[in-house]
Amino acid sequence: MTLSLDYATLSDVGRVRRNNEDSAYAGPHLLLLADGMGGAAAGEVASAAAVQVIRRLDTAEIGGEDMIEALAGAVHRANERLSELVEEDPEREGMGSTVTALMFDGKQLGLAHLGDSRAYRLRDGQLYQLSHDHTFVQSLVDEGRISQEEAFTHPHRNLILRVLDGRPDSDPDLKMLDVEAGDRLMLCSDGLPDYVSDEVIAASMSSGTPDSVVVELITHALEGRLERQRHLCGGGRRRDRARERSPAAAGRRRRRARPGQHRSRRADGRSRRPG
């Protein structure tokens, strides 16, 4: 049985930044998210360049285990492109981007992942994180030094250890994944899990259309950030004045902690529609 994907995309710049450093692509055979970083709008350049290269994998000619080789090659070419952009303009030095991509052949998924954006799957009411965060805090969790609950509020939760940045050591995680009719898949930038718990994410993904799910998730992310700022700023009228300044301060403290791109998909047990 060949499956098809129903999908929706939505992005929100949040209440801190004026520019959106997220880039994404969706097609019949490829779902892709890149979250850029770097000053002077370099983050936008990095994520857009990565997507421009990797989106070429949206083809029916690649399937099965060949998707892994294709993803690895595309991420490598995207990394080379970032290196070229830095050479063209040294002001872009230090820019980079996360990459999370899912190739789909109608029966299986191929995953490529680099950074702290995430891929989730909701199946039979259970939420699974398909990707593994390449962050300092996740390394502490892996070593058993802190719990997953502590990681959710750790002050260094946005310190990334591996990204696509034009350097030769930017190799992604690669793996094949099974897919079943009724699965719900989501790619998101760090702005969602930074402020929204897995329980809330699962509840939002469990019902509704893909369009309504992405709207609900974006809303939860924005509300979660605002609530955390309220706790940080104290109480009374002094809190209200501090709140007006806190987004800029938070933006400096957490270079990449903001609501970003969210993508929700549903796999249905029917032949893929042409077009």
N, C-alpha and C positions, 0 to 999 in steps of 0.2 A: 504494500500500500504506500503510495506516494503522498506525502503531506505538503501543505502549503502554509505560509505565514500570513497572518493578519497583524499589522503593526501600526503604531502611531509614534510620533516623535514630538517632543516639546522641550524648549530650553528657556531658562529665565536667568537674567544677569544678576539677580539678587538685589539687595539694598545697599551694597557697598561699592561695587565697581560700575564704571560707565561703559566698559567694553566687555564683550563676551569672548572668552578665550576657548570656548568649546567648539568643536566641529564634529560633524557626523554625516553618515551616509546610510541609506537603507535601500535595498533592492531585493529582487526575488531570491538571490543566492548569497547576499552579503549584508551583514549588519555591523556597523562600525562606529566607534566613539573614540574621540581624541580630546584630551583636556590639556591645553597648553599652559606654559608657565614662562616667566621671563619679563623683564621690564621693557618699557618703550614699545609696547604692543607686540613684542617678539613672541609672546605666548600665542597670540592669534596666528602669527605667521607659521609657527611650528606645527600647531594642530591642523591648520588648513593644508599645509604641505604634506603632512602625513596622510591625511584623508585623500588628497588628490592622487597620491601614488597607490595606496592600498585599494581604493575603490575599483581599480581595474580588475580585481578578482571577481567581480559580479558577473559570472558567466556560468552557463550550464555545462561547459566542457570539462570542468574539474569536479571530481567526486571521490568519495572514499578516502583512503589514506593519502591520496595525492593532495588533498586539501591542506594537510600539514606542511608538506614541502612547499606548496604555493604560498601559504601564509608566511612561512619563515623567509622565503625569498622576497616577498613584498615588504615585510618589515625591514629587512636588510636594505632594500632599495630606498625606502623612506628615510632610513637613518643616513644613508649616503646623501640624500637630498638635503637634509638638515645641515650636514657638514658643508655642502656647497654653499648654502645660504649664509652660513657664518663666515666663510671665506670671502663672499661677495661684500658683506657688511660686518666688520668686526664688532660693531655695536650690538649685534645679536648674540655675541658670546654669552653662554649661560642659559640660552633659551632651550626649551625641551617640551616634550609632550608625553602624556600617557597614551597607550594604545590598547583598546580591547576590541577584538573582532571575532565574529562568528560567521563562518562559511556554512552554507546549507545546500545539501544535494537532494533534498526531499526525503532522505532516510536517516541521515546522520548530521552531526555538527562538528566542525573543526574550530577549536578555540586558539587564538593567539592573544597573549596578555603581557603587558609591561606597565608597571606603575601602580597607582592606587585607585583607579577607576574600577568598577566591579561588574561582574556578570552574575546574575541570579537566575534560578529556575524554581518555579512553584509547581509541585506535582503532588496530587492527592492531598492538598492542604498543607504540605510541608515545604518550607523555604530552604533552598540550598544555595550556598555561595559557590559558584563554579570556578571563580578566579581566586588567586591568592595575592594579598596585598604585598607589594614590595616596599614596605615602610619599616622604620626603626621600631615603632610600637608593635607591629606584627611580629618582628623578630623577637621581641621580649615575650610575647605570647607563646611563640613557638618554643622558646627556651624554658617556659614554665615560670618565668619571673613575675608576670602579672597575669590577671585573668582577662577574659574577653570583656567582662563588664568594666574593668578598670581601663581597658584600652579605649572604650567609648568616650571617656572624659579625660584621657591623658593629655597633658599640655603639649606634648610633642607628637601628637597623632598624625600630623601632616608632614612630617619629615620623611621624604621619599628617598629610597636607596637606589632604585633602578628606574630609569626613564629612557625614552628615545631622545637622544641629545647630540647625535652626530659623532659620538665616540665609539670606538670599536667593540666595547664590552656591552652593547645594548641588545642582548639576546632575549627574546620573549619566551615565556612559558608556552608550551604547545601541547595540546592533547585532543583526542577524539572523544565525543560525547554522544550518547544515545538520545533519541527524542521520541516522545510518544504523543499521540493525539490528545489534545487537551492541556499539554504543557503550556505554562506561561513563562516567558523569558524576558529578562530586563537587563539592559546595560545602563549604567548611571555613573556620573562623576562623583567625586568624594563629597560634594555638597548635599547629597541625600543621606548616606549612612553616617555622616558626621553629626547629624541632628535628628535622625529618625531611627528608631529601634527596629530590629528585625521583625518583632511582633506586629508593629504598625505597618511595615512594608508588606508583610504577608497578608494582613487583613485587607489592605488596599488592592493588592494584586488578585485576590481571591474571587472577585466578582466585578461585573461591569465590562464595558467595552474597552479596548486598548486606549481609545481617546479619553475616556473618563478616568481611567487608571492613571495616566500620566499627569492629568490635571490635579488629581487628588494627591499624588506623590509630591509634586512641586509645591502645592499648598502646605503640606506637612513640613517640608524642608524650610520654607520661609517662616512658618510659625515657630518651628523648633529653634531656629537661629535667634529670632526675636525673644523668645522665652529665655534662652541662655544669656542673652545680653542683659535682660532684666535682672537676673540673679547676680550677674557680675557687677552691676551698677549700684546696687543697694536699694534703699526705699525712699519714699516721700518725694517732694518736689525736686530735691537734688538728684534723685534717680532719673526723673523725666528729662532734666537738662543734660545729664550724662548720656542718656540714651541717644540724644541727637548727635553726640560726638562719637559714640562708641563704634558705629560701623567703620569709620575711617581708622580708628585705633585698632579694631579687630582685624581689619584688612592688612595692617602693617605687621601685626603679630602672627597672623596665620596667612601666609602668602597665598595659599590655595584653598582655604576653607570657605566655600560659598556654594549656594545652590547652583546646579548646573544642568547638564543635559540628561534627560531621562527618556528611556525608550522601553516601551512595553510591547510584547508580542504574544500572540496566541497561536499555537499549532493546531490545525484542524485536520481531521482525517478525510481528506478529499484530494482529488487531483489538483495540482497547481494550475491556477488560471493563467492563460497566456497573456502577454502584454507587459 
